[in-house]
Amino acid sequence: MSQNHGIGLLLDIVALLRDPSGGCPWDKEQTFASTVCHTIEEAYEVADAIEKNDMTLLKEELGDLLLQIVFYAQMAKEHSFFAFADITACLTDKLVRRHPHVFGNMQVMSAEEQLVVWDALKEEEQQQSQQTSTALPALSRANKLIAFLERESIDILSISKRISKMNRQATALRAALSAAGVMKEQLVEGLGDLLFTCVRLAYQLKIDPEIALRKAHNKLERCFRHL
């Protein structure tokens, strides 16, 4: 093993943990599927550290998240799918390709313009590979869809009219709840419409709905601790 604390040492350690003859029993049993839940948890712990503005904690949580990537790379290497170097090469190529204003001749004047370029290049790549991304959490997907609606000037309302729309949807949901023979699917659809409008309002207010919801969780937890 190398003696520094670089990525090479980390790759060596994870390979040793997965070694069939002398590795860790728990690490050896893990699969791609069994690791996913840990990856999601680590990503949220990174977000929590940032929300707390705790840089010491953030450093640790970023390390835990990096471990997930190295762990996937090691499992993939064992099956001859790809290696860690293939991940970094793919990422490097993507960053260069999606920043033509830095590595090419395109002119981009603002962060908003760059976002449009990034999304356009990403959509082009997905069309060429015949892939569509549906793996994002619902709030993240809603934000991306809303950003598209804003760029295309679709369903543009003032904040007051957006709140009025929320009130109408809440009234419709209340009426559905009291109606005879209402189907659960109707309630799911009505509640989904209301939630999406809430996220659309958050976008207009320049508020991240994920952060707003996390703050509501924290407030409720503080109340429980007090009680």
C-alpha positions in Angstrom: 0.0 0.0 0.0 1.1 3.6 -0.5 1.8 5.5 2.6 -0.1 8.7 1.9 -3.7 9.4 2.5 -4.7 9.7 -1.1 -7.2 7.9 -3.2 -4.8 5.0 -3.9 -4.6 4.0 -0.3 -8.4 4.2 0.0 -8.8 2.0 -3.1 -6.3 -0.5 -1.5 -8.2 -0.6 1.8 -11.6 -1.2 0.2 -10.1 -4.0 -1.9 -8.7 -5.6 1.2 -12.1 -5.3 3.0 -13.7 -7.1 0.1 -10.9 -9.7 -0.2 -12.6 -13.2 -0.3 -9.9 -14.8 2.0 -9.0 -12.1 4.5 -11.6 -9.4 4.2 -14.4 -8.2 6.5 -17.4 -10.7 6.6 -19.9 -7.8 6.4 -18.2 -6.0 3.5 -17.8 -9.2 1.5 -21.5 -9.9 1.7 -22.6 -6.6 0.3 -24.0 -6.1 -3.2 -24.9 -3.2 -5.4 -28.5 -3.5 -4.3 -27.7 -3.8 -0.6 -25.4 -0.7 -0.7 -28.0 1.7 -2.2 -29.8 2.5 1.1 -26.4 3.4 2.7 -25.5 5.7 -0.2 -28.8 7.6 0.1 -28.3 7.9 3.8 -24.8 9.2 3.4 -25.9 11.8 0.9 -28.6 13.1 3.3 -26.0 13.3 6.1 -23.8 15.5 3.8 -26.8 17.8 3.3 -27.4 17.8 7.1 -23.8 18.8 7.8 -24.1 21.7 5.3 -27.4 22.8 6.8 -25.7 22.9 10.2 -22.7 24.7 8.7 -20.4 22.2 10.5 -17.3 21.9 8.4 -15.7 19.3 10.6 -18.8 17.1 10.3 -19.0 17.9 6.5 -15.4 16.7 6.0 -16.3 13.4 7.7 -19.6 12.9 5.9 -18.0 13.7 2.5 -15.5 10.9 3.3 -18.4 8.5 4.0 -20.0 9.4 0.7 -16.7 9.0 -1.2 -16.4 5.5 0.4 -19.7 4.6 -1.2 -18.4 5.4 -4.7 -15.1 3.5 -4.0 -17.1 0.6 -2.7 -19.3 0.4 -5.9 -16.1 0.7 -8.0 -14.5 -2.2 -6.2 -17.6 -4.4 -6.7 -17.7 -3.4 -10.3 -14.0 -4.2 -10.7 -14.6 -7.7 -9.2 -17.2 -8.4 -11.9 -15.0 -6.8 -14.7 -17.7 -4.1 -15.3 -15.5 -1.1 -14.8 -12.9 0.4 -12.3 -12.6 3.6 -10.3 -10.4 5.1 -13.1 -13.3 4.6 -15.6 -15.6 6.6 -13.3 -13.2 9.5 -13.1 -12.5 9.3 -16.8 -16.3 9.4 -17.6 -16.8 12.3 -15.2 -13.8 14.3 -16.7 -15.1 13.8 -20.2 -18.6 15.0 -19.2 -17.3 18.1 -17.4 -15.3 19.1 -20.5 -18.2 18.4 -22.8 -20.8 20.3 -20.8 -18.6 23.4 -20.3 -18.0 24.5 -23.9 -17.7 28.1 -22.8 -14.6 27.1 -20.7 -13.0 24.4 -22.9 -14.3 25.6 -26.2 -15.4 28.7 -28.1 -19.0 29.1 -26.8 -19.8 32.4 -25.0 -21.9 32.2 -21.8 -22.6 35.4 -19.9 -24.3 34.2 -16.8 -25.0 31.2 -14.5 -28.6 31.1 -15.9 -27.3 30.8 -19.5 -24.9 28.0 -18.4 -27.8 26.1 -16.8 -29.7 26.2 -20.1 -26.6 25.0 -22.0 -26.0 22.2 -19.5 -29.6 21.0 -19.6 -29.6 21.1 -23.5 -26.4 19.1 -23.7 -27.6 16.6 -21.1 -30.9 16.1 -23.0 -29.0 15.6 -26.3 -26.8 13.0 -24.6 -29.8 11.2 -23.2 -31.5 11.2 -26.7 -28.4 9.8 -28.3 -28.2 7.0 -25.7 -32.0 6.6 -25.6 -32.1 7.1 -21.8 -34.4 9.2 -19.6 -33.7 10.1 -16.0 -36.5 9.2 -13.6 -34.3 8.3 -10.6 -34.4 11.6 -8.8 -36.5 12.0 -5.6 -39.9 13.5 -6.2 -39.0 17.0 -4.9 -35.8 17.1 -7.1 -37.7 16.0 -10.2 -40.4 18.6 -9.5 -37.8 21.3 -9.2 -36.3 20.3 -12.6 -39.7 20.2 -14.2 -40.7 23.6 -12.8 -37.4 25.1 -14.0 -38.4 23.8 -17.5 -41.9 25.3 -17.2 -40.4 28.6 -16.2 -38.0 28.7 -19.2 -40.8 27.9 -21.6 -43.2 30.4 -19.9 -45.8 27.7 -19.1 -48.3 28.1 -16.3 -46.8 31.5 -15.2 -48.7 33.0 -12.3 -48.0 35.7 -9.7 -47.4 34.6 -6.1 -50.8 35.7 -5.0 -52.5 33.7 -7.8 -50.3 30.7 -7.1 -51.6 30.8 -3.4 -55.2 31.1 -4.7 -54.6 28.0 -6.8 -53.3 26.2 -3.8 -56.5 27.2 -1.9 -58.7 25.9 -4.8 -56.9 22.6 -4.8 -57.2 22.3 -1.1 -60.9 23.0 -1.3 -61.3 20.4 -4.1 -59.4 17.8 -2.0 -61.6 18.6 1.0 -64.7 18.1 -1.2 -63.4 14.8 -2.5 -62.8 13.6 1.1 -66.4 14.2 2.0 -67.9 12.8 -1.3 -69.6 9.4 -1.3 -67.7 6.6 -3.0 -64.5 8.6 -3.6 -61.6 6.5 -4.9 -58.2 6.6 -3.3 -56.7 7.3 -6.6 -58.7 10.6 -6.8 -57.3 11.6 -3.4 -53.7 10.7 -4.5 -54.1 12.8 -7.6 -55.6 15.8 -5.7 -53.0 15.7 -3.0 -50.2 15.4 -5.7 -51.6 18.5 -7.5 -51.6 20.4 -4.2 -48.0 19.3 -3.3 -46.7 20.2 -6.8 -48.3 23.7 -6.5 -46.6 24.1 -3.1 -43.2 23.2 -4.7 -44.0 25.7 -7.6 -44.6 28.4 -5.0 -41.3 27.6 -3.3 -39.6 28.0 -6.6 -41.1 31.4 -7.1 -40.0 32.4 -3.6 -36.5 31.1 -4.3 -36.9 28.6 -1.4 -35.6 25.1 -1.7 -38.6 22.9 -0.7 -36.3 20.2 0.6 -34.7 22.7 3.0 -38.1 24.1 4.0 -39.4 20.6 4.8 -36.2 19.7 6.7 -36.7 22.8 8.8 -40.3 21.8 9.6 -39.0 18.4 10.7 -36.4 20.0 12.9 -39.0 22.3 14.5 -41.3 19.3 15.2 -38.4 17.3 16.7 -37.6 20.2 19.0 -41.2 20.3 20.2 -41.1 16.6 20.9 -37.9 16.9 22.8 -39.3 19.7 24.9 -42.4 17.7 25.7 
